């Protein structure tokens, strides 16, 4: 069964938030009150009655796990099987081992020196001094280009004491002085005076101190360790490189896991090979078992083989089991979680799969469809929340939601076989199922001989290796290729190296970047969540709420009371927000062994603000009523100031007109979060003094075909402002509309990572690659998965 409809029409709300949540709660009611108090439970769905609902397993694309300690092995449960094999089979040589000895997050299995982390971040001289041919304070070092720590003031004093001219190139300065700057002066104190402004006076104060220099390397590591937030630590990462632990070689495992061999490999060694190679390893282990150990090993190896097989069929055979969740593309992460659920041999289960086709190359979708059909044949029910007409067409039953998004959606248009959806006159899904939906339209920009080029020299990231990658300036470039071919690796390397080049820092993945002369900034538009707090919403993220609060502060009634814009924030104490609920509008009631319940705040009746704030209105609306407006409604009413109108228009351009301004960011899908970031890039591109480089990872993933045109139009808005846009995308219509295509492959993992074709979409279509065939079928108007 497929749940379909335009983006924001209510598909996920029905499948995940209603059906799956209700099934979870029914299961939990069978547990004892003592156990339930330790389980975070969701609120019961607002539904009168659900009949025929059994146990469910769900993969919800809104709840992706990016924990750096999570790996492919841990997310799929493969680590538990391997731990049992290594601890139970005769590889241990008589040692008494448990599965904990093969878990680097446990006290028994973690390296005593690095505590399972595998190393530590260390400052590097080549990252601090990036251009030794220039003077220290004039281009040689990005660290010294800004005042990043108190030691900066002591360097000129040290130079004066050593009689060193800092105007000379760094590489020509005395070696002893350079060593002191980088590694410190030991016990020798250096006296320096620093002028600082007095906060309340026009005069400046002079602060004098005498102390030894730690040196730039130690200072970078000190401020990095003392940084309290992830964003603060990010500021110092360009100067550090993770160095492997000398004891465990970077694996994070203790001696037992590093010494015990099974099938010729230790446990850390096995985690570093690809899924495909692990499947071969299981065969070697099975062949080597004697009759006594076969009873223990055979069922483990059988279940392990099934899990590895699902990963292979979902296009993930190229991944290493040790691959961190934080390094996976959005599609790879979604499919890894999907594999964990599909590996079961259960029957009578309802599988709820939220956009399983997202991030899949057309060549990989046939395998996904086969897996779904096998689950059905085993006696399970499969519910797909899906946009892809190729997958929807094979469903037995379709529930089409609509007719629009947000307040214009939420209705069941059709409940029947795909033919009924095709026959419905108001179903946009039906038009695309019939092949009659509008094709993506775009006026391509030619890439001539006179085009400027951004060039990446010496690229090396994950499986990607290329001596030169070229991207035309001011054009839309699409990176294509099968899943795992290196698209996300190239996109990440491009974004990181371009940022490094613009700030004068070094990059670990690209040796040199040229052709950025016209660019002044880089925007990386991914599908990471905007934030984990309900206080974040489209209005606050886009800065639209800053302008709204100013509008309220400029009203006559607010000026009479002396109220500033900050007084209208629900994130600030001592303002107009309701302090009973601290601006949430709801309060959480602890129900002990029952699910915690969010109830409407009695003090403000859910309006977030005190009565004094709600009495002040703008255009007849109180501040909370503005937050309840959709983006489209706000764009119609709030036409001043110009910056606010442009912000709302950018949000509407990327297809988010149905979102409420105050809708919690925790309720947004990855695609919606990405489009909010795209809207921010559009604004920056229109107002920036220099052009920008905007990179997007699968920008139309999770979009209904009728919404894809909006995103393509939004990318053209960026190009119209002189920016350069690069997308990694599986969607064939988007690739066919690009100005330039770089096709990676030919396969995945070690079989990919090279540029196999590049040029216009027509040129790539004429090549011999997995992508080229689908480009030809699209140009001919044929279905991608066959007719």
C-alpha positions in Angstrom: 0.0 0.0 0.0 1.3 3.5 -0.9 0.5 6.8 0.8 0.8 9.5 -1.8 0.2 13.2 -2.3 2.0 16.5 -2.7 4.7 17.5 -0.2 3.0 18.5 3.1 -0.4 16.9 2.3 -0.4 14.7 5.4 1.0 11.4 4.2 3.6 11.0 7.0 1.1 12.3 9.6 -1.3 9.5 8.7 1.2 6.6 8.2 3.8 7.4 11.0 2.2 9.8 13.5 -1.1 7.9 13.5 -0.8 4.3 12.5 2.7 3.5 13.8 2.3 5.6 17.0 -0.9 3.8 17.8 0.7 0.4 17.3 3.6 1.4 19.5 1.3 2.5 22.3 -0.7 -0.8 22.1 2.4 -2.8 22.5 3.6 -0.7 25.4 0.3 -1.2 27.2 1.2 -4.9 27.5 4.3 -4.0 29.5 4.4 -3.5 33.2 4.0 0.0 34.6 7.5 -0.4 36.1 9.1 -1.0 32.6 7.0 1.7 30.9 8.3 4.5 33.1 11.8 4.0 31.5 10.5 4.3 27.9 9.9 7.6 26.2 6.4 7.3 24.8 4.6 9.3 22.2 1.2 10.9 22.7 -1.8 8.8 21.5 -2.9 9.9 18.0 -6.1 11.9 17.7 -8.3 9.2 16.0 -11.6 7.7 17.0 -10.9 4.1 16.2 -8.3 2.0 14.3 -9.2 -1.6 13.4 -7.1 -4.4 12.2 -3.8 -2.9 13.3 -1.1 -5.3 14.4 2.6 -4.8 15.3 4.5 -2.3 13.1 8.1 -1.6 12.3 8.8 1.9 10.9 11.7 3.8 9.3 10.9 7.5 9.7 13.1 9.8 7.6 12.5 12.7 10.1 14.5 11.0 12.8 17.9 10.3 11.3 20.7 9.4 13.7 23.9 11.3 13.1 25.7 10.2 16.3 29.4 9.9 15.3 29.6 6.7 17.5 26.9 5.1 15.4 28.2 3.0 12.5 26.8 0.8 9.8 27.5 -2.2 12.1 25.7 -0.7 15.1 22.7 0.6 13.2 22.0 -2.7 11.5 22.7 -5.0 14.5 25.5 -6.6 12.7 27.9 -5.7 15.5 26.0 -7.9 17.9 26.3 -10.9 15.6 30.0 -10.4 15.0 30.6 -10.0 18.7 28.9 -13.4 19.4 30.9 -15.1 16.6 34.3 -13.8 17.8 33.5 -14.6 21.5 31.8 -18.0 21.0 33.9 -19.6 18.2 37.3 -21.2 18.9 39.3 -18.1 17.7 39.9 -16.9 21.2 42.3 -19.7 22.0 40.8 -20.6 25.3 40.3 -17.1 26.5 37.0 -16.3 28.3 35.7 -13.6 26.1 32.3 -11.9 26.0 30.6 -9.7 23.4 31.7 -6.7 25.5 35.3 -7.4 24.6 34.3 -6.5 21.0 32.4 -3.3 21.8 34.7 -0.2 21.9 32.0 1.7 23.8 32.3 -0.7 26.8 34.9 -0.7 29.5 36.0 -4.3 28.5 36.4 -3.6 24.8 37.7 0.0 24.7 41.3 1.0 24.3 42.6 2.1 27.7 44.5 5.0 26.2 41.9 6.6 23.9 38.7 5.2 25.6 37.3 3.9 22.3 37.6 7.1 20.4 40.5 5.9 18.3 42.6 9.0 18.6 42.5 12.7 19.5 42.3 16.0 17.7 45.8 17.6 17.4 46.8 21.0 16.0 48.9 20.8 12.9 51.7 23.2 11.8 50.7 23.0 8.1 47.1 24.0 9.0 48.2 26.9 11.1 50.8 28.2 8.7 49.3 27.7 5.3 51.3 30.3 3.3 54.8 30.4 4.7 55.9 32.6 1.8 53.9 35.5 3.4 54.4 37.5 6.6 52.8 35.9 9.7 50.2 38.6 10.3 49.7 39.3 6.6 48.5 36.1 5.0 50.8 33.3 6.3 48.4 32.1 8.9 44.6 32.1 9.1 45.0 31.5 12.9 46.8 34.8 13.2 44.5 36.6 10.7 42.0 37.2 13.4 42.2 37.6 17.2 41.5 34.1 18.2 43.2 33.9 21.6 45.0 36.1 24.1 48.4 34.8 23.0 48.2 36.9 19.8 49.4 40.0 21.7 52.5 38.3 22.9 53.9 37.4 19.4 54.9 41.0 18.6 56.5 41.3 22.0 58.4 38.1 21.4 59.5 39.4 18.0 60.7 42.7 19.6 62.6 40.7 22.3 64.3 38.5 19.6 64.8 41.4 17.2 62.7 39.8 14.5 61.0 41.7 11.7 57.4 40.4 11.4 57.0 42.1 8.0 59.3 39.5 6.5 58.0 36.2 5.1 57.4 33.6 7.7 59.7 31.1 6.1 62.6 33.5 6.2 62.3 34.2 10.0 64.9 32.6 12.4 64.0 28.9 13.1 64.3 29.5 16.9 61.6 32.3 16.7 59.3 30.2 14.5 59.6 27.3 16.9 58.7 29.5 19.9 55.6 30.9 18.1 54.4 27.4 17.3 55.6 25.4 20.3 56.0 28.0 23.1 58.8 29.6 25.1 59.0 27.0 27.8 59.8 28.7 31.2 60.7 32.0 29.6 58.2 34.7 30.2 57.2 37.3 27.7 55.8 40.7 28.7 53.1 42.3 26.6 50.7 45.2 26.9 47.2 45.1 25.4 44.8 48.0 24.9 41.2 47.1 25.4 38.2 49.5 25.1 36.3 50.4 28.3 32.7 49.3 27.8 31.2 52.5 29.4 33.8 55.1 28.5 35.5 56.4 25.4 38.9 55.9 26.9 40.9 52.7 26.4 42.5 50.6 29.2 45.9 49.0 29.0 46.4 45.5 30.3 50.0 44.3 30.9 51.0 40.7 31.6 54.1 38.6 31.7 53.8 34.9 31.0 55.4 32.1 29.0 53.9 31.4 25.6 52.1 28.1 25.2 52.7 28.3 21.4 50.0 28.2 18.7 49.7 24.4 18.6 49.0 24.1 22.3 46.8 27.2 22.3 44.6 25.8 19.5 44.1 22.6 21.3 43.3 24.4 24.6 40.6 26.6 23.1 39.2 23.6 21.2 38.9 21.5 24.3 37.4 24.5 26.3 34.8 25.3 23.6 31.3 24.6 25.1 29.3 24.1 22.0 29.6 22.1 18.7 29.5 25.4 16.7 32.3 26.8 18.9 34.4 23.7 18.4 33.8 23.9 14.6 35.6 27.3 14.6 38.9 25.6 15.6 38.6 22.3 13.5 40.3 23.8 10.5 43.6 23.9 12.5 43.3 20.3 13.8 43.7 16.9 12.4 42.6 13.7 14.1 45.7 11.6 14.9 45.3 7.8 15.4 45.9 6.5 18.9 49.3 4.9 19.1 48.2 2.0 21.2 45.2 0.7 19.2 46.2 2.1 15.8 43.1 4.2 15.6 40.6 1.3 16.0 39.5 2.2 19.5 39.5 -1.5 20.6 41.4 -3.1 23.4 43.9 -6.0 23.1 41.5 -8.9 22.9 39.6 -7.6 19.8 42.9 -6.7 18.1 44.5 -10.1 18.7 41.7 -12.7 18.2 41.4 -13.8 14.5 38.5 -15.4 12.9 38.4 -16.3 9.2 41.9 -14.7 8.9 40.8 -11.3 10.2 40.7 -9.6 13.6 37.5 -7.8 14.6 38.8 -4.3 13.8 40.2 -5.5 10.5 36.8 -7.0 9.5 35.0 -3.7 10.3 37.3 -1.9 7.8 36.4 -4.0 4.7 33.3 -3.5 2.6 30.0 -5.3 3.2 30.6 -7.3 0.0 33.9 -8.6 1.4 32.3 -9.4 4.8 29.8 -11.6 2.9 32.8 -13.5 1.4 34.3 -13.7 4.9 31.2 -15.4 6.3 31.6 -18.2 3.7 35.2 -18.8 4.8 34.2 -18.9 8.5 31.4 -21.4 7.7 33.7 -23.6 5.7 36.1 -23.7 8.6 33.7 -24.7 11.4 33.9 -28.3 12.8 30.8 -30.2 13.7 31.0 -29.1 17.4 31.0 -25.4 16.6 28.6 -25.6 13.7 25.6 -25.6 16.0 26.6 -22.3 17.5 28.0 -20.6 14.4 25.5 -21.7 11.7 22.4 -19.8 12.9 24.5 -16.7 13.6 26.1 -16.8 10.2 22.8 -17.4 8.5 21.2 -14.3 10.1 24.3 -12.3 9.5 24.3 -13.3 5.8 20.7 -12.2 5.5 21.5 -8.7 6.9 24.5 -8.3 4.7 22.4 -9.4 1.7 19.8 -6.7 2.4 22.5 -4.1 2.5 23.9 -5.3 -0.8 20.5 -5.3 -2.5 19.9 -1.7 -1.3 23.0 -0.6 -3.0 25.2 -0.4 0.2 27.7 -3.2 -0.5 30.4 -0.6 -0.9 30.2 0.6 2.7 32.5 -0.5 5.5 30.9 -1.7 8.7 32.9 0.9 10.6 31.6 3.8 8.5 30.3 6.5 10.8 26.6 7.6 10.5 27.9 11.2 10.4 29.8 10.5 7.1 26.9 8.9 5.2 24.8 10.7 2.7 21.1 11.2 3.5 20.1 8.4 1.2 22.8 6.0 2.5 21.7 6.7 6.1 18.0 6.2 5.3 18.7 2.9 3.6 21.0 1.6 6.4 18.2 2.1 8.9 15.8 0.5 6.4 18.1 -2.5 6.1 17.9 -3.0 9.9 14.1 -3.4 9.7 14.0 -5.4 6.5 16.5 -8.0 7.8 13.8 -9.8 9.9 12.1 -13.0 9.0 9.0 -12.1 10.8 5.5 -12.4 9.3 2.3 -10.7 10.1 4.1 -7.4 10.6 3.1 -4.0 9.2 6.2 -2.3 7.8 5.9 1.5 7.5 8.6 2.8 5.2 8.8 6.6 4.9 10.1 7.5 1.4 12.4 4.4 1.0 13.1 5.4 -2.6 14.7 8.7 -1.5 18.4 8.9 -2.5 18.2 5.8 -4.7 19.6 5.8 -8.2 17.0 4.4 -10.7 19.2 1.4 -11.2 18.8 0.5 -7.5 15.0 1.0 -7.2 14.2 -2.4 -8.8 15.9 -4.2 -5.9 13.9 -2.1 -3.4 10.7 -3.0 -5.1 11.6 -6.7 -5.1 12.3 -6.6 -1.3 8.9 -5.0 -0.7 7.2 -7.7 -2.8 9.1 -10.4 -0.9 7.9 -9.0 2.5 4.4 -9.1 1.2 4.8 -12.7 0.0 6.0 -13.6 3.5 2.7 -12.5 5.0 3.5 -8.9 5.9 1.8 -5.7 5.1 4.0 -3.0 3.6 3.0 0.7 3.8 5.1 3.1 1.7 5.0 6.8 2.1 6.3 7.5 -1.4 6.5 10.1 -4.2 8.1 8.0 -6.9 5.5 7.1 -9.6 7.6 4.1 -10.6 7.2 2.6 -7.2 3.6 3.7 -6.6 2.5 2.1 -9.8 3.4 -1.3 -8.4 1.3 -0.9 -5.2 -1.8 -2.9 -4.7 -3.6 0.0 -3.0 -3.0 3.7 -2.9 -4.2 6.4 -0.5 -3.8 9.7 -2.2 -3.8 12.7 0.2 -4.5 16.3 -0.8 -5.6 18.2 -2.7 -2.9 20.7 -1.6 -0.3 21.1 1.2 -0.7 22.3 4.8 -4.1 23.7 5.5 -5.1 22.9 1.9 -4.3 19.2 2.4 -5.2 16.5 4.9 -8.0 15.0 2.9 -8.2 11.5 1.4 -8.7 12.1 -2.3 -8.6 8.5 -3.4 -8.4 5.1 -1.7 -8.1 2.4 -4.2 -5.8 0.8 -6.8 -3.4 2.9 -8.9 -6.0 3.0 -11.7 -8.5 4.8 -9.5 -5.8 7.5 -8.7 -5.1 7.9 -12.4 -8.8 8.4 -13.0 -9.4 11.1 -10.3 -9.5 14.5 -12.0 -8.1 16.4 -9.0 -5.1 14.1 -8.2 -1.7 15.4 -9.1 -0.3 12.0 -8.3 -2.7 10.4 -10.8 -1.4 12.6 -13.6 2.2 11.6 -13.0 1.2 7.9 -12.6 -0.4 8.2 -16.1 2.7 9.8 -17.5 0.8 13.0 -18.2 2.3 15.1 -15.5 4.3 18.2 -16.6 8.0 17.6 -17.3 10.7 19.7 -15.6 11.2 22.8 -17.7 14.3 24.9 -17.6 16.1 27.2 -20.0 19.6 25.8 -19.9 22.7 28.2 -19.8 25.3 27.2 -22.4 28.8 26.2 -21.3 31.0 27.6 -23.9 34.8 27.7 -24.4 34.9 31.1 -22.6 33.2 29.8 -19.4 35.1 30.2 -16.2 35.8 27.0 -14.3 36.2 26.1 -10.6 38.9 23.5 -10.6 39.6 20.9 -7.8 43.2 19.6 -8.1 44.1 16.3 -6.4 40.8 15.2 -4.9 40.8 12.3 -2.4 37.8 11.6 -0.2 36.4 8.2 0.8 36.3 6.2 -2.5 36.7 9.2 -4.7 40.1 9.9 -6.4 40.5 12.4 -9.2 43.4 14.5 -10.3 41.2 17.2 -11.7 37.4 18.0 -11.4 36.0 21.1 -13.3 32.7 22.9 -12.6 31.5 25.8 -14.8 31.1 29.1 -13.0 27.6 30.6 -12.9 26.0 27.4 -14.1 24.0 24.5 -12.6 26.1 21.4 -12.4 24.6 18.0 -11.5 26.6 15.2 -10.0 25.1 11.8 -11.0 26.0 8.2 -10.5 24.8 5.0 -8.8 24.4 5.0 -5.0 27.9 5.0 -3.5 29.7 6.2 -6.6 31.2 9.2 -4.8 28.7 12.0 -5.4 28.3 13.0 -1.7 32.1 12.6 -1.3 32.8 15.0 -4.1 30.1 17.4 -3.0 31.5 17.4 0.6 35.1 17.9 -0.7 34.0 20.8 -2.9 32.2 22.6 -0.1 34.9 22.1 2.5 37.8 22.9 0.1 36.2 26.0 -1.3 35.5 27.3 2.2 39.1 26.6 3.1 40.4 28.3 0.0 38.4 31.4 0.7 39.6 31.6 4.3 43.2 30.7 3.5 43.2 27.4 5.3 44.2 23.9 4.1 41.9 21.1 3.1 42.5 17.4 3.8 40.5 16.2 0.7 41.6 18.6 -2.1 45.2 19.6 -2.8 44.4 23.0 -4.5 41.3 24.9 -5.6 41.4 27.4 -8.4 38.8 29.6 -10.2 37.1 31.0 -7.1 38.0 34.6 -7.9 34.4 35.7 -8.4 33.2 34.0 -5.3 33.1 35.3 -1.8 31.1 32.7 0.2 30.0 29.1 0.2 26.6 27.7 1.3 26.2 24.0 2.0 22.5 23.1 1.8 22.0 19.7 3.3 19.1 17.8 5.0 20.5 18.1 8.6 17.8 19.2 11.1 17.6 22.9 11.9 17.7 22.2 15.6 16.4 19.9 18.3 14.5 22.5 20.2 10.8 23.2 19.6 11.6 26.9 19.9 13.2 26.9 16.5 10.8 27.5 13.6 10.7 28.8 10.0 10.3 32.4 11.3 13.3 32.3 13.7 15.5 30.4 11.3 14.9 32.7 8.3 15.3 35.8 10.5 11.8 36.8 9.4 10.7 37.0 13.1 13.4 39.7 13.7 11.6 41.9 11.3 8.1 41.0 12.7 9.2 41.9 16.2 10.5 45.2 15.0 7.2 45.9 13.3 5.4 45.3 16.7 8.0 47.4 18.6 7.4 50.3 16.1 3.6 50.4 16.8 2.4 53.5 18.6 1.1 51.4 21.6 4.5 49.7 22.0 6.4 53.0 21.8 4.2 54.5 24.5 5.1 51.6 26.8 8.8 51.8 25.8 8.9 48.2 24.5 11.7 47.1 22.3 11.8 44.3 19.7 13.4 41.8 22.1 10.4 42.2 24.4 8.3 40.3 21.8 10.6 37.3 21.7 9.4 34.1 23.2 13.0 33.0 23.8 13.9 35.9 26.1 13.0 36.2 29.8 11.9 39.5 31.3 9.9 40.3 28.2 6.4 39.7 26.9 6.5 35.9 26.9 4.5 33.8 29.3 6.9 32.7 32.0 4.6 29.9 33.2 5.4 27.9 30.0 8.5 30.0 29.1 7.1 30.8 25.7 6.3 27.2 24.7 2.6 27.6 24.9 2.4 24.1 26.5 3.7 22.5 29.6 4.9 18.9 30.1 3.1 16.9 32.7 5.1 13.9 34.1 2.7 10.9 34.1 5.2 8.5 35.7 4.6 5.1 34.0 2.2 6.6 31.5 3.3 8.7 28.5 4.3 12.3 29.5 1.5 14.6 28.3 1.9 18.1 26.8 -1.0 20.2 27.9 -2.0 23.7 26.8 -0.6 26.3 29.2 -3.4 27.6 31.5 -1.8 30.9 32.0 -1.5 32.0 28.3 -4.0 29.4 26.9 -1.3 28.3 24.5 -0.6 31.7 23.0 3.0 31.9 24.4 2.7 35.5 25.5 1.4 37.5 28.4 -1.8 39.5 28.1 0.2 42.8 27.9 2.0 41.6 24.7 -1.1 40.2 23.1 -2.9 43.6 23.5 -0.4 45.1 21.0 -1.4 44.4 17.4 -0.1 45.0 13.9 -2.6 45.1 11.0 -5.1 43.8 13.5 -3.0 40.7 14.4 -1.5 39.9 17.8 2.1 38.6 17.8 1.0 34.9 18.3 -1.5 35.3 15.4 1.3 36.2 13.1 3.1 33.0 14.1 0.0 31.0 13.1 0.0 32.5 9.6 1.4 30.3 6.8 4.3 31.6 4.8 1.9 32.3 1.8 -0.6 34.1 4.1 2.2 36.2 5.7 3.7 37.1 2.2 0.3 38.5 1.2 -0.1 40.6 4.4 3.4 41.6 5.4 4.8 43.6 2.5 7.0 45.9 4.6 9.8 46.2 5.3 11.4 45.1 2.0 13.8 42.6 3.7 10.8 40.8 5.4 8.9 40.6 2.1 12.0 39.2 0.3 12.5 36.6 3.0 8.9 35.4 2.8 9.0 35.4 -1.0 12.2 33.2 -0.9 10.4 30.7 1.4 7.5 30.6 -1.0 9.8 30.2 -4.0 11.2 27.0 -2.6 7.7 25.5 -2.1 7.3 26.1 1.7 4.2 28.4 1.4 2.1 25.9 3.4 4.3 26.0 6.5 3.2 28.0 9.5 5.7 30.7 10.5 5.7 29.3 14.1 5.7 25.6 13.2 8.3 23.7 15.3 11.5 22.8 13.5 11.3 19.3 15.1 8.2 18.6 13.0 9.9 19.4 9.7 11.2 16.7 7.4 14.7 16.6 6.1 13.6 18.0 2.8 11.7 20.9 4.4 14.7 21.7 6.5 16.9 21.7 3.3 14.5 24.0 1.5 14.6 26.5 4.4 18.4 26.5 4.0 17.9 27.0 0.3 15.7 30.0 0.9 18.4 31.5 3.1 21.0 30.9 0.3 18.7 32.7 -2.2 18.5 35.7 0.1 22.3 35.7 0.6 22.9 35.3 -3.1 20.7 38.3 -4.0 22.2 40.6 -1.5 25.9 39.5 -1.3 28.6 41.7 -2.8 30.3 38.8 -4.4 28.9 35.6 -5.9 28.5 32.5 -3.9 29.0 28.8 -4.4 25.9 26.8 -3.3 26.2 23.0 -3.0 23.1 20.9 -2.4 22.8 17.2 -1.6 19.7 15.7 -3.2 17.6 18.8 -3.1 14.5 17.2 -4.6 14.7 14.0 -2.5 11.3 13.5 -0.8 9.5 15.8 -3.1 6.3 15.1 -5.1 7.1 15.3 -8.9 4.8 18.3 -9.1 7.0 20.1 -6.5 10.3 19.5 -8.2 9.7 22.4 -10.7 9.6 24.8 -7.7 13.1 23.8 -6.5 14.5 23.9 -10.1 13.1 27.4 -10.4 14.6 28.4 -7.1 18.0 27.2 -8.3 17.6 29.5 -11.3 17.0 32.4 -9.0 20.4 31.7 -7.5 22.0 31.5 -10.9 20.3 34.8 -11.9 22.2 36.5 -9.1 25.5 35.3 -10.6 26.0 32.4 -8.2 27.3 28.9 -9.0 25.1 25.9 -8.1 26.2 22.3 -7.7 23.8 19.5 -6.8 24.2 15.8 -6.2 21.0 14.2 -7.5 19.5 10.9 -8.5 16.4 12.5 -10.0 16.8 12.0 -13.8 14.6 14.9 -14.8 16.7 17.3 -12.7 19.9 15.9 -14.2 18.5 16.3 -17.7 17.7 20.0 -17.0 21.2 20.8 -15.7 23.8 22.9 -17.7 26.6 20.4 -17.0 26.6 16.8 -15.7 29.5 15.0 -14.0 28.7 11.3 -13.9 30.6 9.3 -11.3 31.1 5.5 -11.2 31.1 3.2 -12.9 30.0 1.3 -9.8 29.9 1.8 -6.0 32.6 1.8 -3.4 35.9 0.6 -4.7 34.3 0.1 -8.1 33.4 3.8 -8.3 35.0 7.1 -7.3 36.0 8.2 -10.8 34.6 10.7 -13.3 33.3 8.4 -16.1 31.5 11.1 -18.2 31.1 14.8 -18.1 29.5 17.4 -20.3 26.0 18.5 -21.3 23.1 16.1 -20.4 23.1 15.0 -24.1 26.8 14.3 -24.1 26.5 12.1 -20.9 23.4 10.4 -22.3 25.5 9.2 -25.2 28.2 7.7 -22.9 28.2 4.1 -21.7 27.4 4.4 -18.0 24.6 3.3 -15.7 23.2 6.8 -15.6 23.4 7.4 -19.4 20.7 4.8 -20.2 18.2 6.4 -17.9 18.9 9.8 -19.4 18.2 8.3 -22.8 14.9 6.8 -21.6 13.9 10.1 -20.1 14.6 11.9 -23.3 12.5 9.4 -25.2 9.6 9.8 -22.7 9.8 6.2 -21.4 9.3 5.0 -17.9 12.6 4.6 -16.1 11.8 1.1 -14.6 10.3 -0.2 -17.8 6.8 -0.2 -19.2 
